[in-house]
Amino acid sequence: MPVPSFITTCKKNERIANDIYEIVFEKPEGFTFKAGQYILFDVPLMENANDIQTRAFSIASSPKEDDLLFAMKLKPGGRASRWIVEQLKPGMSARMQGPFGRFVLDPASDKELLMIGTSTGVAPYRSQLPMILPTIKQRIDLIFGARSEDDLFWKEPLENLAKQSENFFLHIALSKPSGTWKGHTGRVQTLVPLIVKDFSNKSVYICGSPDMTTELKKTALEQWGVEKQNLHVEGYI
C-alpha cells in the first residue's frame, strides 16, 4: 500500500541555535502519525526547481498538537540546508510524504526509559514525551547532547516538562561548553554511567548522527549489557 503524500504550508522558519532551524508546517487534513515517526519532504535543487529529491525529518510535535514541528540541522552546502536558508518562507507550500519509521515507544512495556539524543536527534523525544508523561509512572531519563551553549535549543520547554513531572529527568551534556557552563561536560556516553547503574529494567532509545548512534549501540550491547530487544536506534544524515 503506497504511503500517502500531502501538500502543506510553512508557517514558521526561524534559526533557534547555532546551526539549527525550527520549522513549523500546517498539519494537512487527514494526516496522522505516531510519536517518533518521520516524514519525507520534496526538496528542490536551488539551481533547478525541477530537480527534486526527498529528505527525511523527524516530527518533533506530538500527534495531539495542531501543527507539525521540525528541528533541522544545517549541513553546509546541503540540498535541504540551502532550501531552508535560501527559499523556504512562511506561506510557501511543500509536498510531504509519510509517516515513516519504527522509532516509536512500546505502549505495552513497563520498563524504565532512557532516551539519548544529540542535536536534532532530540526531536522524536519532543514528540513522545507529552504523549506518555500523563499516562506512565516509570522513570524516564532524557540525555540531550550538544556541542556548546550556542548549539542548545528547546532547553526551556524540556526543563518545564521535567519540573511538571515527578518521573521525568532531563540531563544535558555539552562536549565543548564555555567556561561558565555548570552542567555536565563531555559526550553523552560519559553521562550515561552517572545516571544508570543497572540496565536490566531499561528500554534504551538512541537518536542522532550515524557515527554517534553506531558507537553507542555497540557500547550499549557490549558494555552496558542492554539486551538487543530493549535497544532502539535511529541515525539521521
Summary of the structure (lengths in Angstrom):
residues: 237
radius of gyration: 17.9
end to end distance: 26.5
largest distance: 54.0
contacts: 732
relative contact order: 0.16
helix: 25%
strand: 38%
